[in-house]
Amino acid sequence: MKVFQIGAAGGIGRRLATLLTARGDEVTGMHRGPAQAEVIAATGAIPLHGDLIADSVDDLAAKFHGHDAIVFSAGAHGTGMDQTSLIDGRGLEKAADAARFAGVARFVLVSVFPDAGRDRETTPGFENYMRVKKTADAYLVGTDLDWLIIRPGTLRDEPGSGLVTAGLAIEYGDVRRDDVAAFIDVALHRPALNRVILELTEGHTPVADAIELVLERSTTLRR
Ligand SMILES: NC(=O)c1ccc[n+]([C@@H]2O[C@H](COP(=O)([O-])OP(=O)(O)OC[C@H]3O[C@@H](n4cnc5c(N)ncnc54)[C@H](OP(=O)(O)O)[C@@H]3O)[C@@H](O)[C@H]2O)c1
């Protein structure tokens, strides 16, 4: 499979690129700065310069052309409301439009768990982030792409356990970036898992089994 990753040098992105290349997939990783090209190359993926803000929809479509799937795990990472709107918001819309133009139907988006931040005092920046993420989800759901939206709980950098809970509605919790990457790696290779929004936390079920459970329990998803 040829996978195009947006946010490939990020915390989830570089873990996912490593897993995908290890299983023999061909991965193109989009990056903004030269240092990120080295991070991406170290995963075995092919670095390609690109920027969700500077690139047009046509620019992105040209980059996506010939790939089988796109994974979007980019984000402004607390660099300001304007950046959040341009990257997590408009950036996602541009990428989804570009995927359609390029004929790449499979599109996996890393979004956010709706219960995030409930345990602390909120800020305007965080409220904006949550609004932008929801609007981006809604935009992708409104396309005819074979989308899959994953809403992880609070991301952690401890080594992955390989054990998760995944479902349409689950209790809020943390989840390790390693395990989010492992989940996307398996999900990308289960094409029946599409047009669904999944919440994801750490748990007690091996990643591959968690995906099969979601498929089994859904009356709308077909194997
Ligand atoms: N933190 C949490 O607890 C949490 C929980 C749930 C969901 N999430 C979401 O999970 C997603 C992935 O998380 P993560 O830890 O992997 O994030 P991350 O480490 O911040 O990675 C994000 C990547 O996006 C890239 N990026 C930013 N702006 C870009 C642009 N204009 N064009 C192209 N690439 C751009 C970044 O590159 P640069 O280095 O150039 O900026 C970086 O490589 C984020 O969208 C985040 O909102 C986070």
The ligand as an SDF file (V2000), in Angstrom:
LIG
                    3D

 48 52  0  0  0  0  0  0  0  0999 V2000
   -2.0560   16.1770   22.8320 N   0  0  0  0  0  0  0  0  0  0  0  0
   -3.0820   15.3960   23.0840 C   0  0  0  0  0  0  0  0  0  0  0  0
   -3.2980   14.8870   24.2100 O   0  0  0  0  0  0  0  0  0  0  0  0
   -4.0410   15.0740   21.9640 C   0  0  0  0  0  0  0  0  0  0  0  0
   -5.1380   14.3010   22.2440 C   0  0  0  0  0  0  0  0  0  0  0  0
   -5.9880   13.9110   21.1950 C   0  0  0  0  0  0  0  0  0  0  0  0
   -5.7030   14.3300   19.8960 C   0  0  0  0  0  0  0  0  0  0  0  0
   -4.6220   15.1110   19.6420 N   0  0  0  0  0  0  0  0  0  0  0  0
   -4.3680   15.4600   18.2380 C   0  0  0  0  0  0  0  0  0  0  0  0
   -3.5420   14.4420   17.6970 O   0  0  0  0  0  0  0  0  0  0  0  0
   -2.8810   14.9410   16.5390 C   0  0  0  0  0  0  0  0  0  0  0  0
   -1.4780   14.3690   16.4400 C   0  0  0  0  0  0  0  0  0  0  0  0
   -0.7950   14.4800   17.6760 O   0  0  0  0  0  0  0  0  0  0  0  0
    0.8060   14.4260   17.7100 P   0  0  0  0  0  0  0  0  0  0  0  0
    1.2100   14.2770   19.1030 O   0  0  0  0  0  0  0  0  0  0  0  0
    1.3050   13.4940   16.6690 O   0  0  0  0  0  0  0  0  0  0  0  0
    1.0980   15.9390   17.2130 O   0  0  0  0  0  0  0  0  0  0  0  0
    2.4960   16.6490   16.9060 P   0  0  0  0  0  0  0  0  0  0  0  0
    3.6310   15.8550   17.4740 O   0  0  0  0  0  0  0  0  0  0  0  0
    2.3430   18.0740   17.2840 O   0  0  0  0  0  0  0  0  0  0  0  0
    2.6170   16.5120   15.3060 O   0  0  0  0  0  0  0  0  0  0  0  0
    1.9070   17.3420   14.4650 C   0  0  0  0  0  0  0  0  0  0  0  0
    2.6520   17.4090   13.1520 C   0  0  0  0  0  0  0  0  0  0  0  0
    1.9320   18.2740   12.2640 O   0  0  0  0  0  0  0  0  0  0  0  0
    2.8670   19.0320   11.5360 C   0  0  0  0  0  0  0  0  0  0  0  0
    2.3360   20.2740   11.0220 N   0  0  0  0  0  0  0  0  0  0  0  0
    1.9440   21.3550   11.7330 C   0  0  0  0  0  0  0  0  0  0  0  0
    1.5720   22.3360   10.8980 N   0  0  0  0  0  0  0  0  0  0  0  0
    1.7420   21.8630    9.6300 C   0  0  0  0  0  0  0  0  0  0  0  0
    1.5520   22.4270    8.3420 C   0  0  0  0  0  0  0  0  0  0  0  0
    1.1320   23.6840    8.1710 N   0  0  0  0  0  0  0  0  0  0  0  0
    1.8090   21.6540    7.2780 N   0  0  0  0  0  0  0  0  0  0  0  0
    2.2590   20.3900    7.4230 C   0  0  0  0  0  0  0  0  0  0  0  0
    2.4810   19.8040    8.6260 N   0  0  0  0  0  0  0  0  0  0  0  0
    2.2310   20.5460    9.7180 C   0  0  0  0  0  0  0  0  0  0  0  0
    3.9460   19.3200   12.5770 C   0  0  0  0  0  0  0  0  0  0  0  0
    5.1040   19.7870   11.9590 O   0  0  0  0  0  0  0  0  0  0  0  0
    5.9370   21.0510   12.5660 P   0  0  0  0  0  0  0  0  0  0  0  0
    6.9590   20.4260   13.4690 O   0  0  0  0  0  0  0  0  0  0  0  0
    6.4940   21.7110   11.3480 O   0  0  0  0  0  0  0  0  0  0  0  0
    4.9840   21.9250   13.3150 O   0  0  0  0  0  0  0  0  0  0  0  0
    4.0730   17.9770   13.2540 C   0  0  0  0  0  0  0  0  0  0  0  0
    4.9770   17.1610   12.5560 O   0  0  0  0  0  0  0  0  0  0  0  0
   -2.9380   16.4600   16.6250 C   0  0  0  0  0  0  0  0  0  0  0  0
   -3.7580   16.9280   15.5850 O   0  0  0  0  0  0  0  0  0  0  0  0
   -3.5970   16.7270   17.9700 C   0  0  0  0  0  0  0  0  0  0  0  0
   -4.4750   17.8130   17.8830 O   0  0  0  0  0  0  0  0  0  0  0  0
   -3.7830   15.4830   20.6450 C   0  0  0  0  0  0  0  0  0  0  0  0
  1  2  1  0
  2  3  2  0
  2  4  1  0
  4  5  1  0
  4 48  2  0
  5  6  2  0
  6  7  1  0
  7  8  2  0
  8  9  1  0
  8 48  1  0
  9 10  1  0
  9 46  1  0
 10 11  1  0
 11 12  1  0
 11 44  1  0
 12 13  1  0
 13 14  1  0
 14 15  2  0
 14 16  1  0
 14 17  1  0
 17 18  1  0
 18 19  2  0
 18 20  1  0
 18 21  1  0
 21 22  1  0
 22 23  1  0
 23 24  1  0
 23 42  1  0
 24 25  1  0
 25 26  1  0
 25 36  1  0
 26 27  1  0
 26 35  1  0
 27 28  2  0
 28 29  1  0
 29 30  1  0
 29 35  2  0
 30 31  1  0
 30 32  2  0
 32 33  1  0
 33 34  2  0
 34 35  1  0
 36 37  1  0
 36 42  1  0
 37 38  1  0
 38 39  2  0
 38 40  1  0
 38 41  1  0
 42 43  1  0
 44 45  1  0
 44 46  1  0
 46 47  1  0
M  CHG  2   8   1  16  -1
M  END
$$$$
